Amino acid sequence: MGDIFRTLVENSDLLKRSDLQQLLRMSIAVNSMLNNVIGKQADQFNKKEKGAPAGVPSDNPVRLTDFAAKPRDIVPFQKELLLDDKVSGLVRCPEESVQQPVRDDWEQIARKNQLIPEGDWRIWMLLAGRGFGKTRAAAEAIRKLALSGKYKRIALIGNTIEEAKQVMVEGVSGLQNISQDSDGLTYTPSRRELRWKNGAIATLYGAENYQQLRGPQFDLAWVDEFAKFLYPRETFEQLSFALRMGDDPKLILTTTPRPIPFIKELMARDDVVMVRGSSLENEKNLSPTFLKHLEYLKGTRLEAQEMYAEIVEDNPNALWAWRDIENCYRDPPHFMENIVIGVDPATTGGKHSDETGMIVVGKDFNDRAFVLEDASMRAAPNIWARKVADLYKRYRAKKIVIETNAGGDLLDEILLREDSSLNIKKVRAKESKICRAQPVVILYQKNLVFHAKQFRELEMEMVTYEPGQKSPDRMDALVWALTDLFEIEASSYAPRAFLI
């Protein structure tokens, strides 16, 4: 019997709701009937046992152990049928004897940035990384507003109808699975419609057919993964015309960002309440294997965009493009022909001081360079000098290249005080940072420079720095090290002007 019902549950998507309800009633009836049979046979067995002489077995002995396992087999399966994810929220037993699942109180377990914003707002834009809990936050908000009785016509818009169905309604954090029986929520897939017992109705739409939003009107809408839409602006505009019911129509917009101009336009609007969050805020609810995967994204464009919800795009005024960085990861060889340490020093170590850039770079026997370590830190000169000396020994470096524009010979003396055997080359910046960095950028574009792993802080400086900004300490140290390794002369990158 149990195997039969399990097979039916596994194929529940093919059954109608009425069929599932009928099967559930049958299982309860069979369970009750078997319990009655077991009880009667147990009574008969006890009577015969009392009437039989000692040591003489009855004619038809019935052992209670033959039946004891059966009720336990049936009853737990009955509960499993009720609580299985495939039928949760769709098929419920009306009998009070079956315990209903206890639902977490969202207001108690949610983080503050997952709750409906306070005050007067029209658009709530939840811009967060993968796994932050955007879907749960939006579904809970829709449920709360629908049950309030104030919102009666709701639009649920995904990239496609199927995605809206699978994520916003049927997903683990979708409306079906976060609802209680008392909500009276019913879902009719053929009509793309959810109904609450108070009369509120939500209808599913796909953004690929945004013209469907012409005609209907709503007082509440939820748009999921907006940055994924093929026509984000057109979808938003049609939805804005449709949000015209009631005194206070609202839009909840959840997405992981992408560098789409319209996203930035929305962020600048006065009627948008923007909440941002990273994947790691929800770390306790994420799979360990997923968190392990995130470690491999450190320092990449994907980490910034998909984890920290940063809108990452190439800066036309920056020297490096993201593609230059994303294509340069490679394991370094075991042996290097030459290793140098580039240092862009800070002369103070206070809380608001600049960092001291310390980048270890090696070159193999095929004239390819590998960035091996970024040891940059904000520290007093004696502390970072000790670190540089340690790196010199550990990597068996041949040279330390240090910029002395700020500290002059004093920096040289601090390093030699840590280790008098250090081979130090002092350099002074005579050209602009852009001019010094240009030949190094070309090395990256020629696939002559690789990174042994992701260096998030260094790489963000490389792809975002433009003239006039705060000095990029890590990038400067990198440029000094590579300039020395490839023996780039100042004359090779000094700008020239000719008057004709």
Phi, psi and omega per residue, in radians:
M1 nan -0.797 -3.135
G2 -1.053 -0.728 3.136
D3 -1.089 -0.650 3.132
I4 -1.086 -0.847 -3.108
F5 -1.189 -0.616 3.114
R6 -1.106 -0.721 3.099
T7 -1.068 -0.707 3.128
L8 -1.145 -0.708 -3.140
V9 -1.132 -0.718 -3.140
E10 -1.099 -0.440 3.131
N11 -1.918 0.473 -3.057
S12 -1.125 -0.412 3.140
D13 -1.112 -0.375 -3.105
L14 -1.576 -0.109 -3.079
L15 -1.779 2.663 3.051
K16 -1.383 2.816 3.137
R17 -1.079 -0.706 -3.129
S18 -1.093 -0.617 3.103
D19 -1.138 -0.754 -3.140
L20 -1.133 -0.698 3.119
Q21 -1.119 -0.713 3.131
Q22 -1.125 -0.738 3.106
L23 -1.088 -0.660 3.126
L24 -1.134 -0.758 3.109
R25 -1.092 -0.681 3.136
M26 -1.110 -0.741 -3.131
S27 -1.111 -0.671 3.120
I28 -1.177 -0.710 3.135
A29 -1.132 -0.759 3.114
V30 -1.092 -0.734 3.116
N31 -1.035 -0.820 3.141
S32 -1.109 -0.743 -3.127
M33 -1.101 -0.787 3.139
L34 -1.131 -0.647 3.089
N35 -1.108 -0.674 3.109
N36 -1.138 -0.771 3.122
V37 -1.057 -0.787 -3.135
I38 -1.056 -0.744 -3.136
G39 -1.096 -0.781 -3.128
K40 -1.120 -0.782 -3.127
Q41 -1.172 -0.569 3.076
A42 -1.147 -0.713 3.107
D43 -1.086 -0.784 3.132
Q44 -1.069 -0.739 -3.141
F45 -1.084 -0.754 -3.132
N46 -1.131 -0.692 3.122
K47 -1.108 -0.779 -3.139
K48 -1.122 -0.675 -3.134
E49 -1.113 -0.663 -3.138
K50 -1.219 -0.609 -3.091
G51 -1.474 -0.274 -3.082
A52 -1.455 2.506 3.080
P53 -1.092 2.667 -3.122
A54 -1.052 2.348 3.102
G55 1.412 -0.078 3.137
V56 -1.822 2.090 -3.129
P57 -1.255 2.627 3.080
S58 -1.254 2.858 -3.082
D59 -1.109 -0.770 -3.116
N60 -2.192 1.341 -3.095
P61 -1.136 2.374 3.069
V62 -2.106 2.090 -3.104
R63 -1.620 2.310 3.122
L64 -1.087 -0.498 -3.139
T65 -1.155 -0.351 3.106
D66 -1.212 -0.430 -3.071
F67 -1.923 -0.287 -2.990
A68 -1.048 -0.583 -3.081
A69 -1.365 -0.353 -2.999
K70 -1.195 -0.818 3.110
P71 -1.051 -0.636 -3.126
R72 -1.207 -0.535 3.094
D73 -1.213 -0.649 -3.011
I74 -1.415 -0.841 -3.012
V75 -1.103 -0.834 3.105
P76 -1.055 -0.645 3.128
F77 -1.139 -0.631 3.099
Q78 -1.032 -0.731 3.130
K79 -1.209 -0.657 3.121
E80 -1.070 -0.676 3.114
L81 -1.087 -0.664 -3.107
L82 -1.260 -0.579 -2.983
L83 -1.771 -0.075 -3.123
D84 -1.025 2.473 -3.074
D85 -0.995 -0.539 -3.032
K86 -1.235 -0.441 -3.093
V87 -2.080 -0.016 -3.135
S88 -1.070 2.305 3.139
G89 1.474 -0.112 -3.101
L90 -1.990 -0.795 -3.123
V91 -2.044 2.150 -3.132
R92 -2.299 2.508 3.129
C93 -1.510 2.244 -3.123
P94 -1.327 -0.294 -3.098
E95 -1.178 2.410 -3.120
E96 -1.298 -0.286 -3.080
S97 -1.212 -0.377 -3.128
V98 -1.608 2.165 -3.093
Q99 -1.281 2.288 3.135
Q100 -1.482 2.646 3.136
P101 -1.134 2.552 3.123
V102 -1.599 2.162 -3.090
R103 -1.650 2.389 3.102
D104 -1.084 2.545 3.067
D105 -1.433 1.878 -3.047
W106 -1.017 -0.685 -3.102
E107 -1.079 -0.435 -3.105
Q108 -1.545 -0.610 -3.033
I109 -1.675 -0.298 -3.083
A110 -1.280 2.626 2.976
R111 -1.362 2.779 -3.045
K112 -1.044 -0.664 -3.105
N113 -1.394 0.122 3.017
Q114 -1.809 -0.113 -3.101
L115 -1.612 2.735 3.128
I116 -0.959 2.255 -3.129
P117 -1.023 2.580 3.085
E118 -1.415 2.828 3.070
G119 1.462 -2.949 -3.077
D120 -1.588 2.043 3.129
W121 -2.515 2.711 3.107
R122 -1.931 -0.719 -3.125
I123 -2.170 2.171 3.038
W124 -1.856 1.978 -3.095
M125 -1.867 1.910 -3.120
L126 -1.732 1.737 -3.056
L127 -1.810 1.778 -3.001
A128 -2.566 2.871 -3.107
G129 -1.319 3.005 3.135
R130 -1.092 2.360 3.091
G131 1.410 0.085 3.135
F132 -1.130 -0.572 -3.055
G133 1.902 0.503 -3.116
K134 -1.132 -0.773 -3.093
T135 -1.102 -0.796 -3.139
R136 -1.093 -0.752 -3.123
A137 -1.061 -0.796 -3.112
A138 -1.215 -0.735 3.133
A139 -1.083 -0.721 3.118
E140 -1.146 -0.656 3.119
A141 -1.153 -0.766 3.113
I142 -1.074 -0.785 3.136
R143 -1.033 -0.821 -3.101
K144 -1.109 -0.774 -3.112
L145 -1.220 -0.627 3.117
A146 -1.164 -0.717 -3.124
L147 -1.299 -0.267 3.122
S148 -1.182 -0.341 -3.116
G149 1.511 -0.134 -3.095
K150 -1.472 -0.461 -3.081
Y151 -2.022 2.165 -2.991
K152 -2.020 -0.464 -3.104
R153 -2.187 2.022 -2.969
I154 -2.173 2.396 3.065
A155 -1.866 2.280 3.052
L156 -2.004 1.975 -2.991
I157 -2.096 2.067 3.035
G158 -1.946 3.132 3.120
N159 -1.055 -0.718 3.021
T160 -2.341 2.898 3.079
I161 -1.023 -0.752 -3.096
E162 -1.116 -0.710 3.115
E163 -1.181 -0.661 3.083
A164 -1.085 -0.726 3.139
K165 -1.148 -0.861 -3.026
Q166 -1.248 -0.546 -3.062
V167 -1.760 -0.933 -2.981
M168 -1.347 -0.456 -3.083
V169 -1.935 -1.000 -2.986
E170 -1.660 -0.126 -3.105
G171 -1.160 2.957 -3.131
V172 -0.970 -0.656 3.124
S173 -1.841 0.260 -3.125
G174 -1.333 3.031 -3.033
L175 -1.065 -0.618 3.128
Q176 -1.101 -0.778 -3.016
N177 -1.429 -0.276 3.131
I178 -1.734 -0.051 -3.087
S179 -1.501 2.732 3.045
Q180 -1.785 2.822 3.111
D181 -1.045 -0.621 -3.098
S182 -1.147 -0.290 3.105
D183 -1.191 -0.461 -3.091
G184 1.144 0.651 -3.095
L185 -1.470 2.261 3.040
T186 -2.168 2.582 -3.076
Y187 -2.220 2.216 3.114
T188 -2.064 1.667 -3.066
P189 -1.002 -0.644 -3.091
S190 -1.128 -0.465 3.117
R191 -1.745 0.013 -3.070
R192 0.924 0.810 -2.924
E193 -2.419 2.408 2.970
L194 -2.035 2.458 3.119
R195 -2.276 2.342 2.998
W196 -1.684 2.771 -3.071
K197 -1.173 -0.328 3.118
N198 -1.470 0.054 3.074
G199 1.763 -0.141 3.106
A200 -1.183 2.445 -3.096
I201 -2.252 2.308 3.046
A202 -2.038 2.366 -3.109
T203 -2.115 2.419 -3.110
L204 -1.562 2.471 3.091
Y205 -2.401 2.695 3.034
G206 -1.931 2.345 -3.076
A207 -1.169 -0.337 3.111
E208 -1.176 -0.362 3.061
N209 -2.062 0.967 -3.055
Y210 -1.087 -0.320 3.127
Q211 -1.152 -0.292 3.068
Q212 -1.114 -0.307 3.127
L213 -1.361 -0.118 3.010
R214 -1.324 2.223 3.118
G215 1.937 -1.119 -3.120
P216 -1.201 2.825 3.092
Q217 -2.343 2.626 -3.032
F218 -2.430 2.853 2.969
D219 -2.034 -0.062 -3.137
L220 -2.690 2.501 3.118
A221 -2.591 2.606 3.030
W222 -2.234 2.134 3.101
V223 -1.958 2.158 -3.066
D224 -1.929 2.437 -3.127
E225 0.890 0.960 -3.077
F226 -1.049 -0.664 -3.096
A227 -1.168 -0.218 -3.136
K228 -1.502 -0.255 -3.035
F229 -1.130 2.520 3.076
L230 -1.281 -0.569 3.135
Y231 -2.218 1.234 -3.065
P232 -1.138 -0.761 -3.111
R233 -1.148 -0.790 -3.109
E234 -1.139 -0.695 3.115
T235 -1.108 -0.789 -3.127
F236 -1.103 -0.737 -3.115
E237 -1.127 -0.758 3.123
Q238 -1.142 -0.683 3.112
L239 -1.157 -0.654 3.130
S240 -1.065 -0.680 3.089
F241 -1.175 -0.554 -3.099
A242 -1.395 -0.381 3.129
L243 -1.435 1.341 -3.047
R244 -2.314 0.177 3.135
M245 -1.641 2.659 3.007
G246 1.290 -3.099 -3.101
D247 -1.521 -0.355 -3.008
D248 -2.568 1.166 3.131
P249 -1.121 2.495 -3.071
K250 -2.323 2.667 3.105
L251 -2.260 2.234 3.034
I252 -1.880 2.168 -3.052
L253 -2.155 2.008 -3.140
T254 -2.014 2.369 -3.139
T255 -2.912 2.650 2.844
T256 -1.555 2.270 -2.949
P257 -1.259 2.739 2.947
R258 -2.440 2.766 -3.094
P259 -1.283 1.196 3.126
I260 -1.812 2.219 -3.104
P261 -0.943 -0.678 -3.075
F262 -1.167 -0.521 3.067
I263 -1.064 -0.767 -3.133
K264 -1.196 -0.562 3.055
E265 -1.106 -0.759 3.126
L266 -1.111 -0.696 -3.124
M267 -1.078 -0.463 -3.095
A268 -1.548 -0.118 -3.084
R269 -1.294 2.557 -3.130
D270 -1.263 -0.456 -3.080
D271 -1.612 0.229 3.131
V272 -1.892 2.179 2.983
V273 -1.687 1.988 -3.052
M274 -1.799 2.256 3.070
V275 -2.104 2.278 -3.125
R276 -2.068 2.680 3.141
G277 -2.862 2.785 -3.127
S278 -1.907 2.835 3.128
S279 -1.035 -0.642 -3.028
L280 -1.231 -0.233 3.059
E281 -1.130 -0.431 -3.118
N282 -1.878 0.483 -2.995
E283 -0.982 -0.690 -3.058
K284 -1.163 -0.311 -3.134
N285 -1.824 0.119 -3.095
L286 -1.848 2.638 -3.125
S287 -1.121 2.433 3.077
P288 -1.017 -0.617 3.121
T289 -1.188 -0.612 3.082
F290 -1.146 -0.750 3.135
L291 -1.128 -0.624 3.093
K292 -1.131 -0.694 3.111
H293 -1.073 -0.667 -3.123
L294 -1.081 -0.492 -3.139
E295 -1.108 -0.539 -3.135
Y296 -1.315 -0.215 -3.137
L297 -1.627 -0.039 -3.048
K298 -1.003 2.306 3.105
G299 1.479 -0.047 -3.090
T300 -1.700 2.920 3.074
R301 -1.088 -0.645 3.130
L302 -1.097 -0.682 3.125
E303 -1.083 -0.830 -3.133
A304 -1.058 -0.721 -3.060
Q305 -1.436 -0.896 -2.989
E306 -1.472 -0.425 -3.136
M307 -1.742 -0.810 -3.029
Y308 -1.779 0.070 3.055
A309 1.013 0.601 3.063
E310 -1.535 2.454 3.074
I311 -1.483 1.804 -3.004
V312 -1.823 2.139 3.084
E313 -2.541 2.733 3.138
D314 -1.142 2.324 3.086
N315 -1.536 2.019 -3.091
P316 -1.089 -0.339 -3.140
N317 -1.641 -0.090 -3.129
A318 -1.497 2.750 -3.119
L319 -1.335 -0.771 -3.111
W320 -1.691 2.530 2.974
A321 -1.794 2.750 -3.120
W322 -1.030 -0.602 -3.122
R323 -1.117 -0.504 3.095
D324 -1.130 -0.586 -3.098
I325 -1.458 -0.781 -3.034
E326 -1.146 -0.353 -3.115
N327 -1.737 0.188 -2.989
C328 -1.970 0.226 -3.120
Y329 -1.505 2.224 3.141
R330 -2.787 2.504 3.088
D331 -1.175 2.355 -3.127
P332 -1.330 2.722 3.075
P333 -1.242 2.897 -3.118
H334 -1.290 -0.442 -3.097
F335 -2.147 2.422 3.122
M336 -2.106 2.509 3.091
E337 -1.304 -0.617 -3.061
N338 -2.689 2.441 3.075
I339 -2.308 2.266 3.082
V340 -2.239 2.774 3.115
I341 -2.075 2.067 3.081
G342 -1.569 2.337 -3.097
V343 -2.279 2.161 2.995
D344 -1.967 1.698 -2.886
P345 -1.454 2.649 2.940
A346 -1.879 2.459 -3.072
T347 -1.570 -0.120 3.092
T348 -2.291 2.851 -3.103
G349 -2.260 0.502 -3.131
G350 -1.312 3.101 -3.089
K351 -1.058 -0.602 -3.090
H352 -1.847 0.244 3.138
S353 -1.300 2.830 3.017
D354 -1.196 2.782 3.018
E355 -1.382 2.753 2.956
T356 -1.687 2.017 3.126
G357 -1.338 2.237 3.121
M358 -2.372 1.866 -3.070
I359 -2.140 2.217 3.117
V360 -1.716 2.168 -3.107
V361 -2.296 2.368 3.090
G362 -2.128 2.757 3.092
K363 -2.190 2.296 -3.114
D364 -1.501 -3.016 -3.074
F365 -1.404 -0.027 3.071
N366 -1.861 0.327 3.126
D367 1.054 0.643 3.015
R368 -1.961 2.384 -3.100
A369 -1.746 2.590 3.127
F370 -2.303 2.169 3.025
V371 -1.364 2.049 -3.003
L372 -1.719 -0.574 -3.101
E373 -2.782 2.502 2.969
D374 -1.992 1.837 -3.099
A375 -1.869 0.381 -3.074
S376 -1.016 2.570 -3.112
M377 -2.716 2.804 3.003
R378 -1.794 1.833 -3.038
A379 -2.751 2.853 3.090
A380 -1.164 2.720 -3.079
P381 -0.938 -0.716 -3.107
N382 -1.160 -0.499 -3.136
I383 -1.343 -0.835 -3.140
W384 -1.210 -0.505 3.084
A385 -1.126 -0.699 3.095
R386 -1.095 -0.674 3.122
K387 -1.155 -0.743 3.129
V388 -1.071 -0.755 3.126
A389 -1.088 -0.666 3.114
D390 -1.144 -0.758 3.102
L391 -1.085 -0.676 -3.122
Y392 -1.051 -0.748 -3.138
K393 -1.290 -0.784 -3.035
R394 -1.118 -0.705 -3.133
Y395 -1.621 -0.045 -3.085
R396 0.932 0.837 -3.116
A397 -1.191 2.716 3.120
K398 -1.655 -0.332 -3.005
K399 -2.791 2.602 2.965
I400 -2.003 2.113 3.124
V401 -1.805 1.991 -3.044
I402 -2.188 2.316 3.092
E403 -1.381 2.300 -3.040
T404 -2.048 0.380 -3.136
N405 -1.045 -0.692 -3.031
A406 -1.529 -0.832 -3.002
G407 -1.775 -0.214 3.126
G408 1.044 -2.467 -3.089
D409 -1.167 -0.350 -3.129
L410 -1.035 -0.709 -3.125
L411 -1.160 -0.669 3.088
D412 -1.042 -0.778 -3.115
E413 -1.158 -0.637 3.131
I414 -1.123 -0.716 3.121
L415 -1.170 -0.786 -3.119
L416 -1.170 -0.447 3.082
R417 -1.152 -0.568 3.096
E418 -1.306 -0.660 -3.136
D419 -2.771 1.946 -3.069
S420 -1.243 -0.209 -3.111
S421 -1.556 -0.008 -3.105
L422 -1.132 2.362 3.048
N423 -1.614 1.890 -3.001
I424 -1.989 2.296 3.034
K425 -1.998 2.066 -3.139
K426 -1.602 2.315 3.131
V427 -2.224 2.650 3.105
R428 -2.177 2.402 -3.136
A429 -1.434 2.004 3.110
K430 -1.878 -0.442 3.126
E431 -1.816 2.961 3.120
S432 -1.213 2.811 3.123
K433 -1.039 -0.691 -3.117
I434 -1.076 -0.788 -3.138
C435 -1.120 -0.713 3.138
R436 -1.175 -0.583 -3.035
A437 -1.456 -0.415 -3.041
Q438 -0.960 -0.808 3.116
P439 -1.101 -0.553 3.122
V440 -1.233 -0.662 3.074
V441 -1.042 -0.725 3.134
I442 -1.086 -0.634 3.090
L443 -1.064 -0.714 3.088
Y444 -1.119 -0.768 -3.112
Q445 -1.154 -0.442 3.099
K446 -1.564 0.099 -3.135
N447 1.048 0.752 3.083
L448 -1.864 -0.111 3.118
V449 -2.213 2.323 -3.129
F450 -2.272 2.760 3.077
H451 -1.920 2.299 -3.120
A452 -1.196 -0.400 3.072
K453 -2.810 -3.079 3.121
Q454 -1.393 2.278 3.068
F455 -2.062 1.528 -2.954
R456 -0.984 -0.901 -3.051
E457 -1.156 -0.747 3.122
L458 -1.090 -0.835 -3.056
E459 -1.201 -0.569 3.068
M460 -1.146 -0.659 3.060
E461 -1.111 -0.699 -3.085
M462 -1.118 -0.697 -3.042
V463 -1.632 -0.073 -3.108
T464 -2.060 -0.344 -3.052
Y465 -1.195 2.371 2.989
E466 -2.472 2.733 -3.058
P467 -0.909 2.441 3.123
G468 1.715 -0.257 3.130
Q469 -1.491 2.991 3.090
K470 -1.002 2.505 -3.078
S471 -1.006 2.234 3.134
P472 -1.474 1.594 -2.979
D473 -1.054 -0.743 -3.118
R474 -1.187 -0.761 -3.139
M475 -1.108 -0.710 3.108
D476 -1.045 -0.781 3.139
A477 -1.097 -0.693 3.100
L478 -1.073 -0.821 -3.101
V479 -1.087 -0.744 3.126
W480 -1.076 -0.740 -3.104
A481 -1.150 -0.812 -3.115
L482 -1.223 -0.597 3.095
T483 -1.057 -0.693 3.127
D484 -1.287 -0.737 -3.109
L485 -1.051 -0.725 -3.102
F486 -1.665 0.124 3.070
E487 0.903 0.860 3.118
I488 -1.417 2.172 -3.141
E489 -1.539 2.634 -3.140
A490 -1.027 -0.586 -3.094
S491 -1.162 -0.354 -3.085
S492 -1.373 -0.264 3.137
Y493 -2.241 0.050 3.103
A494 -1.186 2.262 -3.113
P495 -1.173 2.541 3.131
R496 -2.167 2.551 3.076
A497 -2.290 2.392 -3.133
F498 -2.150 2.354 3.093
L499 -1.771 2.044 -3.095
I500 -1.960 nan nan
